[in-house]
Amino acid sequence: MGSKKPDPIDVEVGQRIRIQRLATGLSQSELADRIGVTFQQVQKYEKGANRVGAGRLTQIANVLNVRVSSFFEGRETIDRVARQGFQSPLAALAQPYAYRLLRAYTSISDPELRRTIVEFVEQLTLRPLDLGGLREDPTERRH
């Protein structure tokens, strides 16, 4: 039997759960404990692998202190972005460390420094980073 691809709306709801969880500062385990499931189940919800039922979504919204409707708002904009061939902003924000990076970035008040950071990160995407010997070869031992 082949693996069934998750429904795009389930994936989007999962991404929104992840973003709200990160914004609240909860771990997957903490959210799981508060809604009575395992952290693996929360992982599946966040990836869209398992559909979140209405009752469970209500529990999650209550724990995260958001409205249930917040998991569905802005669909038209996301659909428009996808039709233009761009990645969903939710998918980008749901990537590991993306929320932390954005939170740190927004705490920088200097606009010139912000521009420099964006340009630096954009340059990193164009070519692999050469750490110039900063990475140690695990097979070499210094004596």
N, C-alpha and C positions, 0 to 999 in steps of 0.2 A: 504494500500500500504506500502511495506517495504522500509526502508531507503536504498538508493543506496550507496555503498562504493565508496569513491573517488578513481580515477585512481592514481596509484603510481607515475606516472610522474607529475601529477598535484600537488600531495602532495610534491614531491621533489622540484618543481619549487616554490611552496609556502614557503617551508623551506628556500630556497635560497633568496627569497624576504625578509623574516623576518631577516635573518642573515645580509644581505646587509643594510637593514633599520636600524638595531641596530648598525652596524658598522658606519653608517653615523650619528647616534645620533638623528634620527627622530622618533617621536611617530607615532602610527598608524593614529592618527587624522591629523598630519602634512602631512604625505604622501597622505592621502585621499584628503585633501584640494588641494594639488598640482596636483593631477591627476583627480580631479573632481568627486569623489565618496564619499560615507560615510565611516566612520571608520569601520562600521560593514562589509562593502564590503571588505575592506582591510583584516579584520580578516578572512573572508571566503577564500580570495585568499591565505593567509598565511597557512591556515589549509588544503588547497587543496579541500575544499568543493565546491568552484566555480572555474571553469576553467578560466584562464586569456587569453583573446584574444590577437592576435598578436599586434594590435594597442595599447591596454592598456599595454601590456608587454613592448613595446617600450617606452611609456610614463614613466613607472616605472623605466626602465633602465636609461632614461635620467635624471630623478630626483635623482636617486641614483648614477649617474655618473659612470655607468658600461656598458659594452657591453651587448646586448641582449643575445649573445651566452654564457655569463657567467652563465646564469640560467640553462644551459644544459651541461656544461663541466664536465668531470670526471665521466660520467655515468658508464663507464666500471669498474672503480675502486669500485664504490658504489655497483654495481651489484655483483662484486666478493666478497666483504665484506659480503653482504647479503647471498650469497650462502654458505659462511662459517659459517653462523648462528649468525653473530654479528649484532648489531644494526647499522644502517647507521650513520656515523659520522655527517651527516647533521641533522638527527633527534635528535641526542644528543645535538648538538650545538644550535638547535632551541628551546630547552627546556627553560622554564622561568629561568632567572638568569644565564644560562650557559655561555652566551657571556660575561657578567660582570665578572663572576668568572674566565674565561679564560684570559680576559684582565688584571685583577688584578694579576693573577698568573704570566703572562709573564712579569709584571713589577718588579718581585722579581729577583734580580740579584744573590742572594746567592743560589748555587746549593743544599747545604745541607738543607736549609730551604724549598726549593721546594720539595725535596724528602720527608721531614718530613710532609709537607702538603698533598702530594699525599697519603702517608701511613695512615695519619689520616683520610682522606676522605674514603679511602678503608675500614678502620676499621669501620667507621660509616655505611657502607653498609652491614656489616656482622651482626650487632646487633642493636636493637633500642637504641637510645640515651637516657640515664637516666640523666635528668637535675638536679637530686638531690635536689628537692625543689625549683629550680629556677622559675618554673612555679607556678603562684598563682592560687589557686582554686577560681574561680569567685564567688562561693557560700559562701566563708569565707571572712569576713570583719575584717580588723585589726582596733582596736580602740586605 
